[in-house]
Amino acid sequence: MPSTLANVLIAVSCLIYLGSIIWAIQKRQKIARGVGAILALNGFLFLAGLVRLLSGLNLWNGLVRSETQARFPLYAALGIAILIFEATAIFLQGRPPHWAWRALSVVWIGAAVLLNENINGILMDRIPAGGWVFSRPALGAIFLAAGWALFSATAIFQTYATRRQTIHPLHRNRYVFWFAVLFYAIVGVFLSFAVSVWLSLDALITLQAVLLMDYLLSTHDLPDLRYSVNRSLASLISALIAIAVMAGFLLLIQYLTKISPLTQPVQFLPAVLAAAAIALALNPILARIQAWLSRVIVDRKLDAGRLLGEYSRKIATIIELPHLAEVVLTTVRESLDLTDARLFLINICEEEVEWVEVGQENTAQTPTLRLSLQNPVVVYLQSEHAPLAQYDIDLLPRFRSASAPEAQLLKGLATDLYVSLIFQGSWIGLLSLSAKRSGHRYFERELFFLESLAGQTAMALNNARLYEDLKARNTENERLNQDLTVANRELSRLDQAKSDFIDIASHELRTPLTQIIGYNDMLGDMLSHGEDVQDLGIQMTDSVRKAARRLEEIVDAMFDVSRLDLSVLELSLAPTSLAVILDEAAGKWKEALEIRHQALVLQDLSGLPALFADGKRLVQVFSHLIQNAIKYTPDQGEIRISGQCIAEDGENEQEWIEIVVADTGIGIAPEDHDLIFEKFFRVGSILAHSSGEIKFKGAGPGLGLPLCKGIVEAHGGRVWVESACHDEVALPGSRFHVFLPVVTRAAPVLPGEN
Ligand code: ADP
């Protein structure tokens, strides 16, 4: 009785769905992903089975409209398609589909029920649309079937697209299994419309789809489909070849002996001898054929022992990190036929771990990866010695606590397998291996090979790191030594400058002091002898005043420089004009210029913008520059002062005034251009300098230019010198540039500018 058999089949599958529900609830901690999908689909199919059982037993008659009863398989098909679509999203991405899909499925179900059941008779049985008239029940059936087709096709497409995108063989393997789920589910629905013919075979097929889905959602290590198929194929082909060769041999023997083993009885001994001959002749050939087939069809075999031996010989003498990286990566890449392999050095800091790539030609482009020490992948790699597959990271619950950015960072490496390099319990390196070119997973023997290789590499890596460390320390020592030499040179220069200063200062101070004392004594003598001091007295007091002024100037310069050192030089800012400042500064040296027969050409600077600056201090700056120009230019020389306004392009559009004090003097060697702005520095030996305020090469205490620099910088400006060389014969001259910013914050109003 077919209908009874069908009911029994449905009842049995209902029981299995119920069992699956109980199993999923019990195992929910372990399944972690997809429990909801398992429960929903099994629950739905359990209910659908019950409904079908009841209609099989004709229990719905009278309760439910016959039209609705006829639609049960279509409703079931749509329900299965939507739930499998949900399960597909969870299976592929670990999360339910986008909310828009969920909304669409709810709307679709609602519309299907409305169209089919015509609740309260709100729809007509014949629906006109675009010049056509549709029968409502037919439209309802089409709508249900279209929903089923849409969700099933989308699930297939998403599985296909995800499989195409992934580079990880283990994931690809998983997706192939999922195709089987989708296939069974679709075939099941097809068969459900042929219920009487197939004795509810559809129930068995759908059951198979759901059980396979339960298995896939709850199992991590799936059998390798491609490998099994390829192996079977290889065995089949080698069996066929063996049969062909054996048959050929037998036919040859038959031909030679004229005895047919099939029709004539064969004696025992000749038969054994013939078999032995065949076995001896054919076995090696068949073994070779088998090996060749499995290499071509399955995957090439790894000669781990030989490779490891060669590898350890190679790395035994390597101490340079880049060389070691090259050997490791080439060995791994070639022996496993990988598209890519990378080596990282591991630096464990307080909170995070750094992965620094080595051996890459363009290391500047390879960023150092930084991951938190709590990242479960880091915890695994640090503590476990076994390789870790990206597949495990993607699917195992223990890796789910990784933060999304870090998970993304790791995904970006496109690694298929990580192998930690651990030396004496410390994690010092990491191999990141891409998928194999063959598209196969890493087989057990290859993982063993990688573990052994990692052990050897860790030791070599540790040595290389120690060596690198030593090299770095050496370089650092050399650098420190160089610094020390420079510092020593600087110290002795400062020491020399200090003693020079003492010499100069005592000389500079003593000259006016001697003059004061000398004139004072002379004046005293003349007065005590009752001489007439009328004429000489005025001259003497004038000389005493000049000497005292010189003393005052030197003491002032020393005082100002010490204030610069303490950064307490204060400026009294006020609106000023550089034309006025330079007039005043130049005016001071009129007499000196006459004495030295030098010409001072001062450009008309009245067109320059006004400045908000300390006029007195700026006079001091330019006065000193003019004084130096006089001192370091022979008689008959020329001093030129020019100025211009410079607008700086860029965001702040700052305006600057540049004043240049140029002379035709002895010039300054390029190596002294910076040094002359340092305290107590003076070019050459102090003996080469004469003493005096305006004399040619008259030495000062070496404080003037540092003071100029301090004052200009306090105004936000810069000062520097330009001079080809120091040559007392060729007289290349010097050009002192003073750059001052035009300050706009307080618009200066100049005297007379009303
Ligand atoms: P000093 O008080 O000795 O002149 P400065 O600080 O003014 O000290 O100058 C430092 C040194 O820079 C001088 O000793 C001199 O050798 C050199 N120098 C300064 N101005 C000029 C110049 N216009 N031409 C050549 N050398 C100069």
Boltz pocket constraint, residues with backbone or C-beta under 6 A from the ligand:
constraints:
  - pocket:
      binder: B
      contacts: [[A, 624], [A, 625], [A, 628], [A, 629], [A, 632], [A, 633], [A, 663], [A, 665], [A, 666], [A, 667], [A, 668], [A, 676], [A, 678], [A, 681], [A, 682], [A, 683], [A, 698], [A, 699], [A, 700], [A, 701], [A, 702], [A, 703], [A, 704], [A, 705], [A, 706], [A, 734]]
      max_distance: 6.0
